Amino acid sequence: MARVDLDGKPIEPMTICMIGAGGFIGSHLCEKLMAETPHRVLALDVYSDKIRHLLEPESLPWAGRIQFHRLNIKHDSRLEGLIKMADLTINLAAICTPADYNTRPLDTIYSNFIDALPVVKYCSENNKRLIHFSTCEVYGKTIGSFLPKDSPLREDPAYYLLKEDASPCIFGSIEKQRWSYACAKQLIERLIYAEGAENGLEFTIVRPFNWIGPRMDFIPGIDGPSEGVPRVLACFSNALLRREQLKLVDGGQSQRTFIYIKDAIEAVLLMIENPQRANGQIFNVGNPNNEVTVRQLAEMMTQIYSKVSEEAALDVPTIDVSSKEFYGEGYDDSDKRIPDMTIINRQLGWNPKTSLWDLLEATLTYQHRTYAEAIKKAVSRPVASS
Ligand SMILES: NC(=O)c1ccc[n+]([C@@H]2O[C@H](COP(=O)([O-])OP(=O)(O)OC[C@H]3O[C@@H](n4cnc5c(N)ncnc54)[C@H](O)[C@@H]3O)[C@@H](O)[C@H]2O)c1
């Protein structure tokens, strides 16, 4: 039976130029497109490890529909030609790890703004549709966080719910270099919006709210640098795998909503296949029902990992560290991030499904299966003396 869009029209196969296809979100999106759609993907990235299972062997059922191009969009003359070959470009490429925002602010700003500029320009000049990945960090802090701690207004959603078309973007001072990422993402959003308004660029902007799941980031010393600091899911997974305490930055009081990557990818597929409903829109994509503090996340992960690994948890599973100690000078954070879902519901009829418990159980089962043995070997290997 022919696949149809939300308005009942048949979906024509398309060619998608996916930049950053070798990352966490890209790998899940490529998997979905290969398994469930007839679309072709030109997959661009500097790494391909996370999509190798989709590229080899050549006997895979979708061979011929996915083509990997190893390139750095900072300096590669093939970029415009690849965008021209496609019907739609999806830009996922970015430095997007909080540990980098205040320690590598120049790289962060260049990656999230300057490097994205040619992608927007080529799409606009060649009349190609663009789906650009921004972030929920563009909202910065909530209005509620400026109210006195005991103010009853803090409980009023008007002071914390984040709405695409109404909420302000509130960042810290320039010395708080943590906001380099959010600010660069905001400026590229404004540029894309202006290209739409002035030059007719067909665009969709996605603001992910903490998408998590298998293949997110890396485990330091196993499939990434030993000194690297990945995002919270991988940091906590790494500590659990090594039987170390989970580090809670500034008491782990920040509140976050986590969504399972597979739920979020459903939303992206709807955007891809329903351009008339997605063009000109900015979409929050998150799960407002899965809100916890980072401390609660650590506690849940500890409990679930103990179940999955069949090993008792440490007596004191967490330890408090200051943000200065953990991230260095210039760190700051958003207090709370709950997405308003009105626009994505209205345009695409999409809702997330997976509870936090279930998504953590699926993810930690994957982490345990993938890394536990490698970590045991790495820990037991004798250290060479100099
Ligand atoms: N995962 C989340 O919850 C989340 C939250 C907010 C925003 N985002 C945004 O979504 C996008 C994808 O995030 P992700 O979690 O998959 O990150 P990721 O780091 O796993 O993937 C990004 C990919 O882009 C590639 N890349 C970076 N610079 C490149 C360049 N110059 N040339 C070619 N490739 C380059 C990297 O190699 C990597 O494979 C990013 O723009 C990020 O800011 C993600």
The ligand as a Gaussian input file, in Angstrom:
#p B3LYP/6-31G(d) Opt

LIG

0 1
 N       20.638000      15.214000      21.535000
 C       19.954000      16.225000      22.023000
 O       19.170000      16.068000      22.952000
 C       20.060000      17.599000      21.439000
 C       19.573000      18.653000      22.218000
 C       19.619000      19.938000      21.696000
 C       20.106000      20.156000      20.431000
 N       20.576000      19.111000      19.685000
 C       21.097000      19.434000      18.351000
 O       20.868000      18.363000      17.455000
 C       21.980000      18.225000      16.558000
 C       22.529000      16.801000      16.583000
 O       22.833000      16.439000      17.919000
 P       23.429000      15.010000      18.334000
 O       22.972000      14.772000      19.729000
 O       23.164000      14.023000      17.293000
 O       24.997000      15.371000      18.387000
 P       26.252000      14.526000      17.887000
 O       27.463000      15.223000      18.378000
 O       26.088000      13.094000      18.253000
 O       26.161000      14.651000      16.304000
 C       26.655000      15.746000      15.571000
 C       27.405000      15.196000      14.371000
 O       27.820000      16.310000      13.574000
 C       29.117000      16.019000      13.072000
 N       29.806000      17.274000      12.750000
 C       30.099000      18.283000      13.604000
 N       30.764000      19.250000      12.959000
 C       30.899000      18.834000      11.677000
 C       31.518000      19.393000      10.528000
 N       32.147000      20.582000      10.598000
 N       31.466000      18.718000       9.361000
 C       30.845000      17.496000       9.302000
 N       30.252000      16.920000      10.362000
 C       30.285000      17.582000      11.539000
 C       29.817000      15.267000      14.212000
 O       30.906000      14.490000      13.731000
 C       28.676000      14.417000      14.766000
 O       28.676000      13.127000      14.175000
 C       22.992000      19.289000      16.973000
 O       22.828000      20.417000      16.154000
 C       22.600000      19.642000      18.385000
 O       22.944000      20.965000      18.717000
 C       20.584000      17.840000      20.174000

